[in-house]
């Protein structure tokens, strides 16, 4: 890594002092990526979306967004891109997909892929990088309220389908970004995200409890609540993640690692009641059935303190959990990214 070119610091500083107008988004076909690209495009910014699918390329090019086929694991692919003001790095393998990937896959994509992105940023003198980090680096934290200064506490090596390769690969990616930031004068913003709610998430493909609850509420079927239902979790709506990214892109004060959440903890009962209120027909409303005989699946509570993000770049969630569900319902009816979602579903089924 060579970052001490003459005039390097001045060049980066100049880039960071103006609005980022040409933005590279990795993972543009992902859950957050779709909403982010749409928001940036509507705000009049030039977006360069990258990914590996020719079908996604057709979708974005047809609506006036530049899409370039780039495999982030292949360093040579980055020569296709050219200069940008900022990079939002969302691409990566998720822990929810552990069944279909090996530890090597995680390190090649999440760690080596990030190294290639940061090499691209160094060579192109990119001023700002925003990275979506996992909250799983806190999956063994004793604290319920996670602050920006809470030390990493994670594990899972003895578990079936261990999340450890995913967690370590994301931590490695974060460390790569931090090192390039320190050595090359790149402004880095790392966002630790809790569970993200919103229409079109990959959770749907895995039939997660949240989506089961919505389907039952829509049809008026009973919803079971297991165990003592005392565990509280923080959730953030996808559009709040997008607004946090956009604010961080434009604010020089944003640098380092930030929690991006709601700041509130919800039990599974809180979620079920909100889902029933939004998705059930009042004339055929789902009933809640308590099953204390079945252990609750959630075993650890966590709430994200986002006060540092609020102080540094003005992030504050716009959506309560209930308001997010109302918008979820609207997005489901509009289905603006239907073709992109269909592609994800097809690839998921082919892989299995």
FENKA-V702349 format. One record per backbone hydrogen bond with DSSP energy under -1.0 kcal/mol. NH is the residue of the N-H (numbers start at 1). CO is the residue of the C=O. Records with the same first field share a line. If there is no record, write none. Layout:
BEGIN
NH->CO / CO
END
This chain:
BEGIN
8->5
11->7
12->8
13->9
14->10
15->11
16->12
17->13
18->15
23->46
24->86
25->48
26->88
28->50
30->27
34->30
35->31
36->32
37->33
38->34
39->35
40->36
41->37
42->38
43->39
44->41
45->40
46->21
48->23
49->66
50->25
51->68
57->53
58->54
59->55
60->56
61->57
62->58
64->61
65->60
68->49
70->51
74->71
77->74
78->75
79->76
80->77
81->78
85->22
86->22
87->128
88->24
89->130
97->94
98->95
100->97
106->102
107->103
108->104
109->105
110->106
112->107
115->111
116->112
117->113
118->114
119->115
120->116
121->117
122->118
123->119
124->120
126->121
127->85
129->187
130->87
131->189
132->89
133->191
138->135
139->136
140->153
141->138
146->303
150->147
153->137
159->156
167->163
168->164
169->165
170->166
171->167
172->168
173->169
174->170
175->171
176->172
177->173
178->174
179->175
180->176
181->177
182->178
183->179
184->180
185->181
187->127
189->129
190->256
191->131
192->258
193->133
197->236
201->198
204->201
207->204
208->203
212->208
213->209
214->210
215->211
216->212
217->213
218->214
219->215
221->216
223->287
225->289
227->291 / 294
233->266
236->195
238->197
240->237
241->237
242->238
243->239
244->240
245->241
246->242
247->243
248->244
249->245
250->246
254->251
256->188
258->190
260->192
266->233
271->267
272->268
273->269
274->270
275->271
276->272
277->273
278->274
279->275
280->276
284->281
289->223
291->225
294->291
302->232
303->144
305->146
310->306
311->307
312->308
313->309
314->310
315->309
324->320
325->321
326->322
327->323
328->324
329->325
330->326
331->327
332->328
333->329
334->330
335->331
338->335
341->337
342->338
343->339
344->340
345->341
346->342
347->343
348->344
349->345
350->346
351->347
352->348
END
